[in-house]
Amino acid sequence: MTTPRNREAADQLLRRLGEIEIRTSRIEARMNCHIQAAKERATAEAADMPKERAAIEEALQEFFLVERKNLGPKARSLKLTFGTLGLRARKAVEYIRGWTETTAIIALAAERHGEFVRQKLTLHKEAVLDAADACADLFERCGLRVERGDTFFAKPDLDVLADMAQNW
């Protein structure tokens, strides 16, 4: 771009700069309209999918829990053609209603059970989980509840599905 030599040339460059900004704004506005319309179409297309997904996962979980009996009590997963069904271990320390981490820490300290509290005064959840059975009454008095169980997962093998989708 050449440097303008007079006011008229500078003014023409300013005009062109304005035209570029206006055109860019119009293009962006059209783009945003297309994006919004695409989002609305996608939302409408996918509206029933969360319900269907939940129903499928529930059915697969029921199937897995029945099938697991045939696999043996230590079986945690079942590999199928299109993915894997299984259970992930879940451990969590939760606070009983009305309790917070701070109130539980204070109560544990008052009960002289500092081994369940870290130096920086946070709940030592690993120690609580390890002592859950032996100290259940103490933890309840201090506002803690230990939850154990499994969290179901369904993990599709997207590579296999992608390969098959090419033939559909």
N, C-alpha and C positions, 0 to 999 in steps of 0.2 A: 504494500500500500504506500502510495506516495504522500508525502507530507503536504497538506494544503498550503498554497502560497498566498491566499487572500481569504477574506471573510466569506465570500460567496462559495468558494470551494469547501471551506470548513463547514458552512451551513449545510451544503449538500451531503457531506459525510455524516453530519448530525441527523439529517433526514433519513439517510440510509440506516443508520444505527437504530433509530426509532422504528423503522419498518421491520427490521430484523427482530426487535423485541416484541412488537405487536404480532408478527407472524409466529414467532416462537410461542408466545402466550396462547395464540389460537390453536396451534398444533398440540400444545400441552393440554388445553381444555378439551379438545376432541379426544385425545388419548385418555384423559381421565374419565370422560363419558363412556368410552369403550371399556375401560377397566371396570368401572362401576357396573355396567351392563353385564360384563363377563362374570363378575362376582355374584350378581343377582342370579344369573342363569346357573352358575355352579352351585350356589346355595340351594336353589330349587331342585336341581338334579340330585343333589346329595342329601336332601331332606330326610329321606327314609333310611338312609344307610346306617346312622348310629343305632337305630332301633334294631335293624336287621343284624348288625354286627353284634350287639348285646345278646340277641336271641341265639345267634350262631355260637358265640362264646359260651353261653349257658348250656346249650345242647352238647358242645364238645366237652365241657367240664363234666357234665353228667356221664357222658360216654367214657371219659378217661377214668373217672372214679370207679365205674363198674369194671372196666378193662384192667385197671390197676390190680384188682384182686387176682386176676389170672397171671399177672406179671410177677407178683410177689410183693410183700410188704415194704421192701426197701426200694422198689422201683420208683423213680422220681420223674421219668419222662418216657414218652413213646414216640419213636420216629416213624412217620408215615411218608408217603410219596411227596405230598405237598407241604410238608413242614413237620413241626414237633409239638406235641402236647405235653404238658408237665406241670410240676409244682415247684415253686421257689420258696425256700424257707423265709419266714417272716418273723422277726422278733421286734417288739416295740415296747418301750416304757411309756405309759400314758398317765396323765394326771386325772385323778378322780374329780368329778364335778366340784367346783369351788376351790380347788387346789391349783397352785402354780408351781413352777420349778423353784421359785424362791421359798414359798411356804413349805414345800417338801424338804428342801435343804435345811431350813431352820428346824423342822420337826426331827429330821434324822440327826442333826447335831444335838438337839435336846435329848434324844434317845441314846446319845453317845455311840453313834454308829457312823463315824467319820469315814470309814473305809468305802462308803457309798457316795462320798462327796469328794470332788477333786479340789486341789489347793486353790484354784481360782474360783472356788465356790460355784461349781456347776455339778449337776447330778452325774455321778459316775454310773452311767447306764449299763455298761458292760458288767460291772460288779453286781448291780441290781439284778440283771438278767441271770447271772451265774448263781445268785443266792435266792432266786425267786421262790423256790419251794420252801427252803429252810426259814425264810424270813417273811413269809406272806402276811402274818399278822402285823408285824412291825411296819411293813410297807403300806398296808391299808391304814394303820393309825397315822401314817405320815403322808397320806394322800396319793399313794402310788398304786397302780394296777399294772401287772405284767401281762401282756397279751402274747400268746404264742399261736402259731398256726401256719398255714401255707397260703400263698397267694397263687392263684391259677394263672397260667399264661398260655397263649396260643401264638406260635411264631411261624407264620407262613414262610416257605422257602421261595423267596421271590425270584431267584435265579431259575428254578425249575419252571415256575409259572411264566416267566418272561420267555423262556425257550418254547414253551407250549403255545404261548399267545401268538407266536409267529405263524403257527399252523392253523389258527382259528380263522 
